[in-house]
Amino acid sequence: MCRSIKTLRPPVLPGEATDDDIRAAALQYVRKVSGFRAPAAHNREAFDAAVDAVARATAELLGALEVRGRTGPK
């Protein structure tokens, strides 16, 4: 897939993923899928909406995951 998207769950990430981490991963995903690093003005709204949707879905996923063997507070 995209090598610049990093794993955002513990223990790979040594803490909770921040909103910035999640947004950066969503942006990289949408860039890869769309083929645009920066979309033209006429595609900007769709591009930004996709980044927002992927970021929301990612935050939801990370919030719902149960990482077994993890010590400390969730």
PDB file of N, CA, C and O in Angstrom:
ATOM      1  N   MET A   1       0.858  -1.180   0.000  1.00  0.00           N
ATOM      2  CA  MET A   1       0.000   0.000   0.000  1.00  0.00           C
ATOM      3  C   MET A   1       0.895   1.231   0.000  1.00  0.00           C
ATOM      4  O   MET A   1       1.621   1.450  -0.969  1.00  0.00           O
ATOM      5  N   CYS A   2       0.868   2.014   1.020  1.00  0.00           N
ATOM      6  CA  CYS A   2       1.648   3.256   1.053  1.00  0.00           C
ATOM      7  C   CYS A   2       2.629   3.180   2.215  1.00  0.00           C
ATOM      8  O   CYS A   2       2.211   3.136   3.372  1.00  0.00           O
ATOM      9  N   ARG A   3       3.868   3.166   1.937  1.00  0.00           N
ATOM     10  CA  ARG A   3       4.879   2.968   2.979  1.00  0.00           C
ATOM     11  C   ARG A   3       4.938   4.106   3.989  1.00  0.00           C
ATOM     12  O   ARG A   3       5.422   3.917   5.104  1.00  0.00           O
ATOM     13  N   SER A   4       4.453   5.284   3.614  1.00  0.00           N
ATOM     14  CA  SER A   4       4.535   6.405   4.549  1.00  0.00           C
ATOM     15  C   SER A   4       3.391   6.413   5.555  1.00  0.00           C
ATOM     16  O   SER A   4       3.381   7.244   6.463  1.00  0.00           O
ATOM     17  N   ILE A   5       2.434   5.511   5.414  1.00  0.00           N
ATOM     18  CA  ILE A   5       1.384   5.396   6.422  1.00  0.00           C
ATOM     19  C   ILE A   5       1.903   4.443   7.488  1.00  0.00           C
ATOM     20  O   ILE A   5       2.209   3.284   7.207  1.00  0.00           O
ATOM     21  N   LYS A   6       2.000   4.947   8.721  1.00  0.00           N
ATOM     22  CA  LYS A   6       2.548   4.125   9.796  1.00  0.00           C
ATOM     23  C   LYS A   6       1.429   3.514  10.628  1.00  0.00           C
ATOM     24  O   LYS A   6       0.303   4.012  10.639  1.00  0.00           O
ATOM     25  N   THR A   7       1.751   2.436  11.317  1.00  0.00           N
ATOM     26  CA  THR A   7       0.800   1.805  12.226  1.00  0.00           C
ATOM     27  C   THR A   7       0.547   2.757  13.389  1.00  0.00           C
ATOM     28  O   THR A   7       1.484   3.304  13.970  1.00  0.00           O
ATOM     29  N   LEU A   8      -0.727   2.950  13.723  1.00  0.00           N
ATOM     30  CA  LEU A   8      -1.076   3.938  14.737  1.00  0.00           C
ATOM     31  C   LEU A   8      -1.558   3.341  16.047  1.00  0.00           C
ATOM     32  O   LEU A   8      -2.021   4.072  16.923  1.00  0.00           O
ATOM     33  N   ARG A   9      -1.460   2.047  16.195  1.00  0.00           N
ATOM     34  CA  ARG A   9      -1.930   1.448  17.449  1.00  0.00           C
ATOM     35  C   ARG A   9      -0.749   0.994  18.286  1.00  0.00           C
ATOM     36  O   ARG A   9       0.307   0.638  17.764  1.00  0.00           O
ATOM     37  N   PRO A  10      -0.952   1.014  19.606  1.00  0.00           N
ATOM     38  CA  PRO A  10       0.084   0.461  20.483  1.00  0.00           C
ATOM     39  C   PRO A  10       0.179  -1.047  20.258  1.00  0.00           C
ATOM     40  O   PRO A  10      -0.829  -1.638  19.871  1.00  0.00           O
ATOM     41  N   PRO A  11       1.261  -1.681  20.462  1.00  0.00           N
ATOM     42  CA  PRO A  11       2.527  -1.152  20.962  1.00  0.00           C
ATOM     43  C   PRO A  11       3.425  -0.579  19.876  1.00  0.00           C
ATOM     44  O   PRO A  11       4.516  -0.098  20.182  1.00  0.00           O
ATOM     45  N   VAL A  12       2.996  -0.617  18.608  1.00  0.00           N
ATOM     46  CA  VAL A  12       3.843  -0.083  17.539  1.00  0.00           C
ATOM     47  C   VAL A  12       4.075   1.408  17.745  1.00  0.00           C
ATOM     48  O   VAL A  12       5.212   1.874  17.672  1.00  0.00           O
ATOM     49  N   LEU A  13       3.016   2.154  18.000  1.00  0.00           N
ATOM     50  CA  LEU A  13       3.136   3.563  18.341  1.00  0.00           C
ATOM     51  C   LEU A  13       3.210   3.640  19.858  1.00  0.00           C
ATOM     52  O   LEU A  13       2.317   3.134  20.538  1.00  0.00           O
ATOM     53  N   PRO A  14       4.238   4.252  20.398  1.00  0.00           N
ATOM     54  CA  PRO A  14       4.449   4.192  21.848  1.00  0.00           C
ATOM     55  C   PRO A  14       3.482   5.037  22.677  1.00  0.00           C
ATOM     56  O   PRO A  14       3.850   5.449  23.777  1.00  0.00           O
ATOM     57  N   GLY A  15       2.342   5.298  22.236  1.00  0.00           N
ATOM     58  CA  GLY A  15       1.325   6.042  22.970  1.00  0.00           C
ATOM     59  C   GLY A  15       0.078   6.068  22.120  1.00  0.00           C
ATOM     60  O   GLY A  15      -0.013   5.356  21.120  1.00  0.00           O
ATOM     61  N   GLU A  16      -0.872   6.873  22.504  1.00  0.00           N
ATOM     62  CA  GLU A  16      -2.083   6.990  21.708  1.00  0.00           C
ATOM     63  C   GLU A  16      -1.801   7.838  20.468  1.00  0.00           C
ATOM     64  O   GLU A  16      -1.022   8.790  20.518  1.00  0.00           O
ATOM     65  N   ALA A  17      -2.437   7.486  19.369  1.00  0.00           N
ATOM     66  CA  ALA A  17      -2.299   8.277  18.153  1.00  0.00           C
ATOM     67  C   ALA A  17      -2.964   9.636  18.366  1.00  0.00           C
ATOM     68  O   ALA A  17      -4.063   9.717  18.914  1.00  0.00           O
ATOM     69  N   THR A  18      -2.308  10.672  17.940  1.00  0.00           N
ATOM     70  CA  THR A  18      -2.875  12.013  18.059  1.00  0.00           C
ATOM     71  C   THR A  18      -3.776  12.290  16.855  1.00  0.00           C
ATOM     72  O   THR A  18      -3.749  11.556  15.867  1.00  0.00           O
ATOM     73  N   ASP A  19      -4.564  13.343  16.948  1.00  0.00           N
ATOM     74  CA  ASP A  19      -5.382  13.752  15.806  1.00  0.00           C
ATOM     75  C   ASP A  19      -4.501  14.058  14.607  1.00  0.00           C
ATOM     76  O   ASP A  19      -4.872  13.766  13.470  1.00  0.00           O
ATOM     77  N   ASP A  20      -3.333  14.646  14.854  1.00  0.00           N
ATOM     78  CA  ASP A  20      -2.404  14.944  13.756  1.00  0.00           C
ATOM     79  C   ASP A  20      -1.882  13.668  13.096  1.00  0.00           C
ATOM     80  O   ASP A  20      -1.756  13.612  11.873  1.00  0.00           O
ATOM     81  N   ASP A  21      -1.578  12.640  13.898  1.00  0.00           N
ATOM     82  CA  ASP A  21      -1.134  11.350  13.353  1.00  0.00           C
ATOM     83  C   ASP A  21      -2.211  10.748  12.460  1.00  0.00           C
ATOM     84  O   ASP A  21      -1.931  10.270  11.361  1.00  0.00           O
ATOM     85  N   ILE A  22      -3.446  10.781  12.950  1.00  0.00           N
ATOM     86  CA  ILE A  22      -4.573  10.198  12.221  1.00  0.00           C
ATOM     87  C   ILE A  22      -4.824  10.964  10.932  1.00  0.00           C
ATOM     88  O   ILE A  22      -5.035  10.363   9.879  1.00  0.00           O
ATOM     89  N   ARG A  23      -4.802  12.274  11.010  1.00  0.00           N
ATOM     90  CA  ARG A  23      -5.034  13.116   9.818  1.00  0.00           C
ATOM     91  C   ARG A  23      -3.935  12.895   8.778  1.00  0.00           C
ATOM     92  O   ARG A  23      -4.223  12.815   7.584  1.00  0.00           O
ATOM     93  N   ALA A  24      -2.686  12.797   9.219  1.00  0.00           N
ATOM     94  CA  ALA A  24      -1.575  12.577   8.283  1.00  0.00           C
ATOM     95  C   ALA A  24      -1.726  11.234   7.563  1.00  0.00           C
ATOM     96  O   ALA A  24      -1.486  11.145   6.359  1.00  0.00           O
ATOM     97  N   ALA A  25      -2.120  10.203   8.291  1.00  0.00           N
ATOM     98  CA  ALA A  25      -2.322   8.891   7.668  1.00  0.00           C
ATOM     99  C   ALA A  25      -3.482   8.943   6.676  1.00  0.00           C
ATOM    100  O   ALA A  25      -3.399   8.365   5.592  1.00  0.00           O
ATOM    101  N   ALA A  26      -4.562   9.634   7.042  1.00  0.00           N
ATOM    102  CA  ALA A  26      -5.722   9.765   6.152  1.00  0.00           C
ATOM    103  C   ALA A  26      -5.333  10.513   4.878  1.00  0.00           C
ATOM    104  O   ALA A  26      -5.741  10.130   3.782  1.00  0.00           O
ATOM    105  N   LEU A  27      -4.555  11.566   5.021  1.00  0.00           N
ATOM    106  CA  LEU A  27      -4.114  12.336   3.865  1.00  0.00           C
ATOM    107  C   LEU A  27      -3.260  11.480   2.934  1.00  0.00           C
ATOM    108  O   LEU A  27      -3.439  11.516   1.717  1.00  0.00           O
ATOM    109  N   GLN A  28      -2.333  10.711   3.504  1.00  0.00           N
ATOM    110  CA  GLN A  28      -1.491   9.838   2.680  1.00  0.00           C
ATOM    111  C   GLN A  28      -2.324   8.794   1.943  1.00  0.00           C
ATOM    112  O   GLN A  28      -2.064   8.494   0.777  1.00  0.00           O
ATOM    113  N   TYR A  29      -3.319   8.246   2.621  1.00  0.00           N
ATOM    114  CA  TYR A  29      -4.193   7.249   1.996  1.00  0.00           C
ATOM    115  C   TYR A  29      -4.954   7.864   0.816  1.00  0.00           C
ATOM    116  O   TYR A  29      -4.982   7.292  -0.273  1.00  0.00           O
ATOM    117  N   VAL A  30      -5.559   9.013   1.033  1.00  0.00           N
ATOM    118  CA  VAL A  30      -6.340   9.657  -0.027  1.00  0.00           C
ATOM    119  C   VAL A  30      -5.434  10.078  -1.185  1.00  0.00           C
ATOM    120  O   VAL A  30      -5.826   9.971  -2.347  1.00  0.00           O
ATOM    121  N   ARG A  31      -4.242  10.549  -0.880  1.00  0.00           N
ATOM    122  CA  ARG A  31      -3.287  10.875  -1.945  1.00  0.00           C
ATOM    123  C   ARG A  31      -2.976   9.647  -2.794  1.00  0.00           C
ATOM    124  O   ARG A  31      -2.962   9.718  -4.023  1.00  0.00           O
ATOM    125  N   LYS A  32      -2.729   8.529  -2.134  1.00  0.00           N
ATOM    126  CA  LYS A  32      -2.369   7.304  -2.841  1.00  0.00           C
ATOM    127  C   LYS A  32      -3.523   6.815  -3.709  1.00  0.00           C
ATOM    128  O   LYS A  32      -3.333   6.486  -4.880  1.00  0.00           O
ATOM    129  N   VAL A  33      -4.717   6.771  -3.129  1.00  0.00           N
ATOM    130  CA  VAL A  33      -5.875   6.241  -3.840  1.00  0.00           C
ATOM    131  C   VAL A  33      -6.280   7.157  -5.003  1.00  0.00           C
ATOM    132  O   VAL A  33      -6.627   6.679  -6.083  1.00  0.00           O
ATOM    133  N   SER A  34      -6.232   8.475  -4.772  1.00  0.00           N
ATOM    134  CA  SER A  34      -6.672   9.417  -5.808  1.00  0.00           C
ATOM    135  C   SER A  34      -5.614   9.641  -6.884  1.00  0.00           C
ATOM    136  O   SER A  34      -5.932   9.988  -8.022  1.00  0.00           O
ATOM    137  N   GLY A  35      -4.359   9.439  -6.509  1.00  0.00           N
ATOM    138  CA  GLY A  35      -3.286   9.718  -7.452  1.00  0.00           C
ATOM    139  C   GLY A  35      -2.887  11.182  -7.491  1.00  0.00           C
ATOM    140  O   GLY A  35      -2.067  11.585  -8.316  1.00  0.00           O
ATOM    141  N   PHE A  36      -3.468  11.984  -6.596  1.00  0.00           N
ATOM    142  CA  PHE A  36      -3.155  13.410  -6.523  1.00  0.00           C
ATOM    143  C   PHE A  36      -2.401  13.714  -5.242  1.00  0.00           C
ATOM    144  O   PHE A  36      -2.831  13.327  -4.155  1.00  0.00           O
ATOM    145  N   ARG A  37      -1.285  14.400  -5.365  1.00  0.00           N
ATOM    146  CA  ARG A  37      -0.603  14.890  -4.164  1.00  0.00           C
ATOM    147  C   ARG A  37      -1.353  16.096  -3.632  1.00  0.00           C
ATOM    148  O   ARG A  37      -1.576  16.226  -2.428  1.00  0.00           O
ATOM    149  N   ALA A  38      -1.736  16.966  -4.537  1.00  0.00           N
ATOM    150  CA  ALA A  38      -2.562  18.132  -4.214  1.00  0.00           C
ATOM    151  C   ALA A  38      -3.585  18.239  -5.342  1.00  0.00           C
ATOM    152  O   ALA A  38      -3.201  18.406  -6.499  1.00  0.00           O
ATOM    153  N   PRO A  39      -4.854  18.148  -5.036  1.00  0.00           N
ATOM    154  CA  PRO A  39      -5.864  18.162  -6.089  1.00  0.00           C
ATOM    155  C   PRO A  39      -6.046  19.551  -6.697  1.00  0.00           C
ATOM    156  O   PRO A  39      -5.734  20.566  -6.074  1.00  0.00           O
ATOM    157  N   ALA A  40      -6.552  19.570  -7.912  1.00  0.00           N
ATOM    158  CA  ALA A  40      -6.912  20.829  -8.555  1.00  0.00           C
ATOM    159  C   ALA A  40      -8.081  21.458  -7.790  1.00  0.00           C
ATOM    160  O   ALA A  40      -8.780  20.780  -7.036  1.00  0.00           O
ATOM    161  N   ALA A  41      -8.275  22.732  -7.989  1.00  0.00           N
ATOM    162  CA  ALA A  41      -9.326  23.458  -7.262  1.00  0.00           C
ATOM    163  C   ALA A  41     -10.694  22.793  -7.419  1.00  0.00           C
ATOM    164  O   ALA A  41     -11.471  22.747  -6.465  1.00  0.00           O
ATOM    165  N   HIS A  42     -10.990  22.284  -8.599  1.00  0.00           N
ATOM    166  CA  HIS A  42     -12.306  21.676  -8.821  1.00  0.00           C
ATOM    167  C   HIS A  42     -12.462  20.319  -8.122  1.00  0.00           C
ATOM    168  O   HIS A  42     -13.577  19.805  -8.032  1.00  0.00           O
ATOM    169  N   ASN A  43     -11.387  19.742  -7.635  1.00  0.00           N
ATOM    170  CA  ASN A  43     -11.446  18.475  -6.889  1.00  0.00           C
ATOM    171  C   ASN A  43     -11.184  18.659  -5.398  1.00  0.00           C
ATOM    172  O   ASN A  43     -11.280  17.695  -4.638  1.00  0.00           O
ATOM    173  N   ARG A  44     -10.862  19.857  -4.969  1.00  0.00           N
ATOM    174  CA  ARG A  44     -10.459  20.102  -3.580  1.00  0.00           C
ATOM    175  C   ARG A  44     -11.536  19.688  -2.577  1.00  0.00           C
ATOM    176  O   ARG A  44     -11.218  19.058  -1.569  1.00  0.00           O
ATOM    177  N   GLU A  45     -12.789  20.024  -2.827  1.00  0.00           N
ATOM    178  CA  GLU A  45     -13.862  19.702  -1.882  1.00  0.00           C
ATOM    179  C   GLU A  45     -14.004  18.191  -1.690  1.00  0.00           C
ATOM    180  O   GLU A  45     -14.122  17.716  -0.561  1.00  0.00           O
ATOM    181  N   ALA A  46     -13.995  17.442  -2.786  1.00  0.00           N
ATOM    182  CA  ALA A  46     -14.108  15.981  -2.708  1.00  0.00           C
ATOM    183  C   ALA A  46     -12.891  15.387  -2.001  1.00  0.00           C
ATOM    184  O   ALA A  46     -13.025  14.475  -1.185  1.00  0.00           O
ATOM    185  N   PHE A  47     -11.717  15.898  -2.314  1.00  0.00           N
ATOM    186  CA  PHE A  47     -10.476  15.419  -1.707  1.00  0.00           C
ATOM    187  C   PHE A  47     -10.496  15.648  -0.190  1.00  0.00           C
ATOM    188  O   PHE A  47     -10.208  14.737   0.585  1.00  0.00           O
ATOM    189  N   ASP A  48     -10.837  16.862   0.219  1.00  0.00           N
ATOM    190  CA  ASP A  48     -10.875  17.188   1.651  1.00  0.00           C
ATOM    191  C   ASP A  48     -11.945  16.381   2.385  1.00  0.00           C
ATOM    192  O   ASP A  48     -11.729  15.945   3.515  1.00  0.00           O
ATOM    193  N   ALA A  49     -13.096  16.184   1.743  1.00  0.00           N
ATOM    194  CA  ALA A  49     -14.162  15.378   2.359  1.00  0.00           C
ATOM    195  C   ALA A  49     -13.701  13.936   2.550  1.00  0.00           C
ATOM    196  O   ALA A  49     -14.025  13.309   3.558  1.00  0.00           O
ATOM    197  N   ALA A  50     -12.950  13.411   1.592  1.00  0.00           N
ATOM    198  CA  ALA A  50     -12.436  12.048   1.708  1.00  0.00           C
ATOM    199  C   ALA A  50     -11.425  11.946   2.850  1.00  0.00           C
ATOM    200  O   ALA A  50     -11.450  10.980   3.612  1.00  0.00           O
ATOM    201  N   VAL A  51     -10.547  12.922   2.973  1.00  0.00           N
ATOM    202  CA  VAL A  51      -9.573  12.914   4.072  1.00  0.00           C
ATOM    203  C   VAL A  51     -10.308  12.942   5.410  1.00  0.00           C
ATOM    204  O   VAL A  51      -9.957  12.197   6.325  1.00  0.00           O
ATOM    205  N   ASP A  52     -11.321  13.793   5.529  1.00  0.00           N
ATOM    206  CA  ASP A  52     -12.102  13.868   6.769  1.00  0.00           C
ATOM    207  C   ASP A  52     -12.772  12.534   7.087  1.00  0.00           C
ATOM    208  O   ASP A  52     -12.748  12.084   8.232  1.00  0.00           O
ATOM    209  N   ALA A  53     -13.371  11.897   6.075  1.00  0.00           N
ATOM    210  CA  ALA A  53     -14.066  10.624   6.277  1.00  0.00           C
ATOM    211  C   ALA A  53     -13.099   9.525   6.698  1.00  0.00           C
ATOM    212  O   ALA A  53     -13.399   8.745   7.602  1.00  0.00           O
ATOM    213  N   VAL A  54     -11.948   9.461   6.050  1.00  0.00           N
ATOM    214  CA  VAL A  54     -10.951   8.442   6.399  1.00  0.00           C
ATOM    215  C   VAL A  54     -10.409   8.695   7.805  1.00  0.00           C
ATOM    216  O   VAL A  54     -10.197   7.748   8.563  1.00  0.00           O
ATOM    217  N   ALA A  55     -10.186   9.943   8.158  1.00  0.00           N
ATOM    218  CA  ALA A  55      -9.697  10.270   9.502  1.00  0.00           C
ATOM    219  C   ALA A  55     -10.724   9.861  10.563  1.00  0.00           C
ATOM    220  O   ALA A  55     -10.359   9.302  11.597  1.00  0.00           O
ATOM    221  N   ARG A  56     -12.006  10.141  10.307  1.00  0.00           N
ATOM    222  CA  ARG A  56     -13.055   9.733  11.260  1.00  0.00           C
ATOM    223  C   ARG A  56     -13.097   8.218  11.411  1.00  0.00           C
ATOM    224  O   ARG A  56     -13.163   7.701  12.526  1.00  0.00           O
ATOM    225  N   ALA A  57     -13.059   7.510  10.286  1.00  0.00           N
ATOM    226  CA  ALA A  57     -13.104   6.045  10.324  1.00  0.00           C
ATOM    227  C   ALA A  57     -11.879   5.486  11.046  1.00  0.00           C
ATOM    228  O   ALA A  57     -11.991   4.510  11.788  1.00  0.00           O
ATOM    229  N   THR A  58     -10.728   6.087  10.839  1.00  0.00           N
ATOM    230  CA  THR A  58      -9.501   5.638  11.497  1.00  0.00           C
ATOM    231  C   THR A  58      -9.583   5.849  13.006  1.00  0.00           C
ATOM    232  O   THR A  58      -9.228   4.962  13.782  1.00  0.00           O
ATOM    233  N   ALA A  59     -10.050   7.020  13.415  1.00  0.00           N
ATOM    234  CA  ALA A  59     -10.197   7.302  14.848  1.00  0.00           C
ATOM    235  C   ALA A  59     -11.187   6.322  15.482  1.00  0.00           C
ATOM    236  O   ALA A  59     -10.965   5.838  16.592  1.00  0.00           O
ATOM    237  N   GLU A  60     -12.271   6.037  14.777  1.00  0.00           N
ATOM    238  CA  GLU A  60     -13.262   5.067  15.269  1.00  0.00           C
ATOM    239  C   GLU A  60     -12.637   3.690  15.436  1.00  0.00           C
ATOM    240  O   GLU A  60     -12.820   3.031  16.460  1.00  0.00           O
ATOM    241  N   LEU A  61     -11.909   3.270  14.431  1.00  0.00           N
ATOM    242  CA  LEU A  61     -11.250   1.959  14.476  1.00  0.00           C
ATOM    243  C   LEU A  61     -10.279   1.876  15.642  1.00  0.00           C
ATOM    244  O   LEU A  61     -10.306   0.915  16.411  1.00  0.00           O
ATOM    245  N   LEU A  62      -9.424   2.877  15.773  1.00  0.00           N
ATOM    246  CA  LEU A  62      -8.432   2.844  16.850  1.00  0.00           C
ATOM    247  C   LEU A  62      -9.095   2.864  18.222  1.00  0.00           C
ATOM    248  O   LEU A  62      -8.599   2.243  19.162  1.00  0.00           O
ATOM    249  N   GLY A  63     -10.211   3.574  18.340  1.00  0.00           N
ATOM    250  CA  GLY A  63     -10.933   3.620  19.601  1.00  0.00           C
ATOM    251  C   GLY A  63     -11.603   2.318  19.962  1.00  0.00           C
ATOM    252  O   GLY A  63     -11.818   2.035  21.140  1.00  0.00           O
ATOM    253  N   ALA A  64     -11.939   1.518  18.962  1.00  0.00           N
ATOM    254  CA  ALA A  64     -12.647   0.260  19.193  1.00  0.00           C
ATOM    255  C   ALA A  64     -11.719  -0.949  19.337  1.00  0.00           C
ATOM    256  O   ALA A  64     -12.135  -1.988  19.848  1.00  0.00           O
ATOM    257  N   LEU A  65     -10.477  -0.824  18.895  1.00  0.00           N
ATOM    258  CA  LEU A  65      -9.555  -1.963  18.954  1.00  0.00           C
ATOM    259  C   LEU A  65      -9.202  -2.325  20.389  1.00  0.00           C
ATOM    260  O   LEU A  65      -8.997  -1.456  21.236  1.00  0.00           O
ATOM    261  N   GLU A  66      -9.138  -3.607  20.639  1.00  0.00           N
ATOM    262  CA  GLU A  66      -8.650  -4.110  21.921  1.00  0.00           C
ATOM    263  C   GLU A  66      -7.287  -4.734  21.657  1.00  0.00           C
ATOM    264  O   GLU A  66      -7.176  -5.726  20.936  1.00  0.00           O
ATOM    265  N   VAL A  67      -6.276  -4.159  22.233  1.00  0.00           N
ATOM    266  CA  VAL A  67      -4.914  -4.665  22.035  1.00  0.00           C
ATOM    267  C   VAL A  67      -4.595  -5.548  23.214  1.00  0.00           C
ATOM    268  O   VAL A  67      -4.374  -5.053  24.319  1.00  0.00           O
ATOM    269  N   ARG A  68      -4.568  -6.839  22.997  1.00  0.00           N
ATOM    270  CA  ARG A  68      -4.309  -7.788  24.084  1.00  0.00           C
ATOM    271  C   ARG A  68      -2.865  -7.748  24.521  1.00  0.00           C
ATOM    272  O   ARG A  68      -1.955  -7.528  23.721  1.00  0.00           O
ATOM    273  N   GLY A  69      -2.675  -7.965  25.805  1.00  0.00           N
ATOM    274  CA  GLY A  69      -1.333  -7.972  26.363  1.00  0.00           C
ATOM    275  C   GLY A  69      -0.791  -6.581  26.610  1.00  0.00           C
ATOM    276  O   GLY A  69       0.361  -6.418  27.012  1.00  0.00           O
ATOM    277  N   ARG A  70      -1.596  -5.607  26.377  1.00  0.00           N
ATOM    278  CA  ARG A  70      -1.156  -4.228  26.592  1.00  0.00           C
ATOM    279  C   ARG A  70      -1.271  -3.884  28.078  1.00  0.00           C
ATOM    280  O   ARG A  70      -2.272  -4.185  28.729  1.00  0.00           O
ATOM    281  N   THR A  71      -0.243  -3.260  28.582  1.00  0.00           N
ATOM    282  CA  THR A  71      -0.274  -2.849  29.989  1.00  0.00           C
ATOM    283  C   THR A  71      -0.523  -1.365  30.065  1.00  0.00           C
ATOM    284  O   THR A  71      -0.179  -0.624  29.144  1.00  0.00           O
ATOM    285  N   GLY A  72      -1.107  -0.930  31.134  1.00  0.00           N
ATOM    286  CA  GLY A  72      -1.366   0.488  31.324  1.00  0.00           C
ATOM    287  C   GLY A  72      -2.754   0.867  30.885  1.00  0.00           C
ATOM    288  O   GLY A  72      -3.488   0.036  30.349  1.00  0.00           O
ATOM    289  N   PRO A  73      -3.127   2.116  31.104  1.00  0.00           N
ATOM    290  CA  PRO A  73      -4.482   2.558  30.758  1.00  0.00           C
ATOM    291  C   PRO A  73      -4.690   2.611  29.260  1.00  0.00           C
ATOM    292  O   PRO A  73      -3.751   2.847  28.500  1.00  0.00           O
ATOM    293  N   LYS A  74      -5.927   2.389  28.838  1.00  0.00           N
ATOM    294  CA  LYS A  74      -6.268   2.407  27.409  1.00  0.00           C
ATOM    295  C   LYS A  74      -6.399   3.767  26.884  1.00  0.00           C
ATOM    296  O   LYS A  74      -6.682   3.947  25.700  1.00  0.00           O
TER     297      LYS A  74
END
